[in-house]
Amino acid sequence: MMSNPLAFRLVPCTYIVHMQLYYSDQHSELLPDEEDNTAFLLEELAAQKLSLVFDGVLMDEVKISAVAQEKPMMRQLSLNARCPHHAFPTNPHEVEMIEYRLEQQLGCALLELFETVEIKRIEVRFIPTEYE
């Protein structure tokens, strides 16, 4: 009997997700004008996309900052999240596929809000969760 090389092993773990991206300051009318409200909306959007992949999402940090000397004005969005999940992959390529899936889903959603989006980095790591 052959096993699936991309199968998940049913052992609880927590995924650590780091995202860094740039977006244009020119945005859709759907976004609020205040930066705090925009950060909250982007946090909710990212959490929604992460919840499609993982069992839960705990956003640790959402930070928006201006990128100097860019024309047109760009902003940097940094997100850090912990995502509990019921299984971890037994193949390292599965983590790369998760990163790719998140990049595609989040990128498409952000392009509906901003004129320009550049995803610099999406990094997914996992650590086993120990239960006593």
KOLLUM-869269 format. One record per residue (C-alpha): residue in one letter; x, y, z; residue number from 1. Coordinates in Angstrom, 2 decimals, decimal comma. Layout:
<rs>
{'a'; {X; Y; Z}; NUM}
...
</rs>
This chain:
<rs>
{'m'; {0,00; 0,00; 0,00}; 1}
{'m'; {1,43; 3,37; -1,04}; 2}
{'s'; {0,99; 6,43; 1,12}; 3}
{'n'; {0,41; 9,96; -0,08}; 4}
{'p'; {3,75; 11,85; 0,21}; 5}
{'l'; {1,88; 15,13; 0,81}; 6}
{'a'; {-0,35; 13,72; 3,54}; 7}
{'f'; {-0,75; 15,46; 6,87}; 8}
{'r'; {0,08; 13,70; 10,10}; 9}
{'l'; {-2,69; 14,11; 12,65}; 10}
{'v'; {-0,66; 15,71; 15,43}; 11}
{'p'; {-1,74; 19,12; 16,75}; 12}
{'c'; {0,64; 21,95; 15,90}; 13}
{'t'; {0,77; 25,70; 15,61}; 14}
{'y'; {1,75; 27,45; 12,42}; 15}
{'i'; {3,59; 30,76; 12,69}; 16}
{'v'; {2,81; 33,04; 9,75}; 17}
{'h'; {4,81; 36,16; 8,84}; 18}
{'m'; {3,66; 38,35; 5,96}; 19}
{'q'; {5,24; 41,48; 4,56}; 20}
{'l'; {3,79; 43,34; 1,61}; 21}
{'y'; {3,60; 46,74; 0,00}; 22}
{'y'; {0,53; 48,46; -1,35}; 23}
{'s'; {-0,14; 51,79; -3,02}; 24}
{'d'; {-1,56; 54,65; -1,01}; 25}
{'q'; {-4,15; 55,05; -3,76}; 26}
{'h'; {-7,02; 52,84; -2,75}; 27}
{'s'; {-10,62; 51,97; -3,30}; 28}
{'e'; {-13,39; 54,08; -1,85}; 29}
{'l'; {-14,32; 51,01; 0,22}; 30}
{'l'; {-11,44; 51,66; 2,62}; 31}
{'p'; {-11,79; 54,05; 5,56}; 32}
{'d'; {-9,67; 57,20; 5,51}; 33}
{'e'; {-8,19; 56,72; 9,00}; 34}
{'e'; {-5,11; 54,48; 9,14}; 35}
{'d'; {-6,24; 52,70; 12,33}; 36}
{'n'; {-9,47; 51,65; 10,66}; 37}
{'t'; {-7,58; 50,54; 7,55}; 38}
{'a'; {-5,25; 48,43; 9,73}; 39}
{'f'; {-8,26; 46,82; 11,40}; 40}
{'l'; {-9,88; 46,06; 8,03}; 41}
{'l'; {-6,64; 44,53; 6,67}; 42}
{'e'; {-6,23; 42,49; 9,85}; 43}
{'e'; {-9,76; 41,11; 9,42}; 44}
{'l'; {-9,13; 40,36; 5,75}; 45}
{'a'; {-5,88; 38,50; 6,52}; 46}
{'a'; {-7,53; 36,57; 9,37}; 47}
{'q'; {-10,35; 35,56; 7,04}; 48}
{'k'; {-7,89; 34,21; 4,44}; 49}
{'l'; {-5,85; 32,40; 7,11}; 50}
{'s'; {-8,97; 30,79; 8,55}; 51}
{'l'; {-9,59; 29,14; 5,17}; 52}
{'v'; {-6,33; 27,21; 5,64}; 53}
{'f'; {-6,00; 26,71; 9,41}; 54}
{'d'; {-8,27; 25,72; 12,30}; 55}
{'g'; {-7,85; 29,04; 14,10}; 56}
{'v'; {-6,12; 32,41; 13,80}; 57}
{'l'; {-4,55; 34,57; 16,51}; 58}
{'m'; {-3,23; 37,82; 15,06}; 59}
{'d'; {-0,16; 38,92; 17,02}; 60}
{'e'; {0,78; 42,08; 15,16}; 61}
{'v'; {-0,48; 44,24; 12,34}; 62}
{'k'; {1,71; 47,19; 11,45}; 63}
{'i'; {1,34; 49,74; 8,66}; 64}
{'s'; {4,16; 52,12; 7,86}; 65}
{'a'; {4,97; 54,55; 5,06}; 66}
{'v'; {7,74; 53,62; 2,64}; 67}
{'a'; {9,97; 56,64; 2,05}; 68}
{'q'; {11,06; 57,80; -1,39}; 69}
{'e'; {8,50; 55,83; -3,35}; 70}
{'k'; {6,46; 57,32; -6,18}; 71}
{'p'; {3,54; 56,86; -5,91}; 72}
{'m'; {3,42; 56,70; -2,15}; 73}
{'m'; {3,57; 53,10; -0,90}; 74}
{'r'; {2,77; 51,63; 2,47}; 75}
{'q'; {4,21; 48,53; 4,09}; 76}
{'l'; {1,96; 46,05; 5,86}; 77}
{'s'; {3,53; 43,56; 8,27}; 78}
{'l'; {1,41; 40,79; 9,78}; 79}
{'n'; {2,31; 38,12; 12,32}; 80}
{'a'; {-0,12; 35,39; 13,32}; 81}
{'r'; {-0,27; 32,10; 15,19}; 82}
{'c'; {-2,57; 29,53; 13,65}; 83}
{'p'; {-3,45; 26,37; 15,60}; 84}
{'h'; {-4,12; 23,38; 13,37}; 85}
{'h'; {-5,07; 19,74; 13,84}; 86}
{'a'; {-2,19; 18,37; 11,77}; 87}
{'f'; {1,22; 19,20; 10,42}; 88}
{'p'; {2,59; 18,20; 7,03}; 89}
{'t'; {4,92; 15,28; 6,66}; 90}
{'n'; {6,42; 16,77; 3,50}; 91}
{'p'; {8,21; 20,18; 3,38}; 92}
{'h'; {6,63; 20,93; -0,01}; 93}
{'e'; {3,24; 21,13; 1,68}; 94}
{'v'; {4,39; 24,20; 3,65}; 95}
{'e'; {5,47; 25,83; 0,37}; 96}
{'m'; {2,02; 25,11; -1,07}; 97}
{'i'; {0,40; 26,77; 1,97}; 98}
{'e'; {2,59; 29,85; 1,42}; 99}
{'y'; {1,64; 29,91; -2,27}; 100}
{'r'; {-2,07; 29,51; -1,48}; 101}
{'l'; {-1,97; 32,35; 1,06}; 102}
{'e'; {-0,07; 34,58; -1,38}; 103}
{'q'; {-2,67; 33,99; -4,09}; 104}
{'q'; {-5,71; 34,43; -1,84}; 105}
{'l'; {-4,46; 37,50; 0,01}; 106}
{'g'; {-2,99; 39,07; -3,12}; 107}
{'c'; {-6,27; 38,77; -5,03}; 108}
{'a'; {-8,26; 40,20; -2,12}; 109}
{'l'; {-5,88; 43,16; -1,72}; 110}
{'l'; {-5,92; 43,95; -5,45}; 111}
{'e'; {-9,63; 44,63; -5,08}; 112}
{'l'; {-8,79; 47,34; -2,54}; 113}
{'f'; {-5,51; 48,83; -3,79}; 114}
{'e'; {-4,19; 49,90; -7,17}; 115}
{'t'; {-0,83; 48,16; -6,62}; 116}
{'v'; {0,14; 45,26; -4,34}; 117}
{'e'; {3,59; 43,70; -4,01}; 118}
{'i'; {3,95; 40,72; -1,71}; 119}
{'k'; {7,51; 40,70; -0,43}; 120}
{'r'; {7,38; 37,68; 1,86}; 121}
{'i'; {5,03; 35,10; 3,23}; 122}
{'e'; {6,73; 32,69; 5,58}; 123}
{'v'; {4,99; 29,77; 7,24}; 124}
{'r'; {6,66; 27,68; 9,95}; 125}
{'f'; {5,14; 25,08; 12,21}; 126}
{'i'; {5,89; 23,82; 15,69}; 127}
{'p'; {4,38; 20,78; 17,38}; 128}
{'t'; {1,94; 21,53; 20,17}; 129}
{'e'; {2,42; 19,43; 23,26}; 130}
{'y'; {-0,51; 18,37; 25,36}; 131}
{'e'; {-0,02; 17,07; 28,86}; 132}
</rs>
